[in-house]
C-alpha cells in the first residue's frame, strides 16, 4: 500500500504544481518522478527480504549502480575500450 501512496502522491504533486502554474523544468519533473520510482522499488525490495538479506540486497544494488555510473561516464567521455556503436569499419570513412 505504501508503494501506491508514494507513486500516486508524487505524480499528483507534480500535476498540481503544473496546474497551479509553477515553473518547473522538465528535467526536474522527470528526476522527481524517477526518484519516486526508485523509492518504490527499494521499498518493495525491503519488504520482500528478511534480516541480513535486506542489507545484502541494498549492498549489491549500490555496487551495481556504482559500476553502471562509472561505465556510463567512461563511454560518455570516450574513455571506454568498448565501442558503444558496435564495430564500425573506419577504413571506408
N, C-alpha and C positions, 0 to 999 in steps of 0.2 A: 504494500500500500504506500509505503514511503517513496518508492521509486516513481509511482504515478503522481504523487503530490509534487515531487521535485520537478519532474518533467513538465507537467501541466502548469505549475506555478511559474517557472522560468519563462515558458512560452507566453503565458498570459501577461506577465510583467513586461516582456518585450513588445507585445502587441499594444498594450495600454500606453506604454511610453511613446510609441509611434503615433497612436491616435490622439494623444494629448499634445502632439507637436514637438516633442523633444527631439532635438537634432542629435542623431546618433549615426556614427559612421557604420557602414555595412560590416566592416571588419570587426568592429566591437560587438555588434549583434551576433555575428557568426561565432566569434570567440566565446561569448557568454553561453550561447546555445550548445556549442561543442563541450564546453566545460561542464555544463549540466548533464550532458550525455555521459561524459566520463565519470561524473559523480554517481550517476545511476548504475553504471557498470560496476564501479568499485563497491557500491553498496550491495549489489547482487552477489558479487564475489564474496564479500564479507559475511553475508547471511548464509550463503551456501557452504561455507567452510566451517571447520571446528578447530578450536585450540590452536596449536602451532601451525597447522595447515594454512590458516589465515595469514600469518606473518610470512610464511614461505611464499605464498601466492603474491603478496604485495612486493616482496623482495625480488621475485622473478619478473614481475611486471616492471619494476623500476629498472632492473638490468636490461630488459628488452627495450624499453623506451629510451634509455641512455644510448644503447648501441645503435638504435634506429636514428636517433638525432645526430649522432656522430657521423654515421654513414650518409645521411641526407646532406649534411653540410659539406662533407668531403666531395660528394657528387656535385653539389651546387657550385663549389669553388674550384672544381676541376682537380682535386687532389686524389681522387679515387683512381685505382688501377683499372677498374671496370669501366667499360664504355656504356653509359646509360641508354644510348640509342641502339645498341646492338653492334655487331661488327659491320663496318662500312668500308667498302673498297675505296680508299682515298686516292688511288692512282688514277682514277677516271675523273677526278675533280680538277 
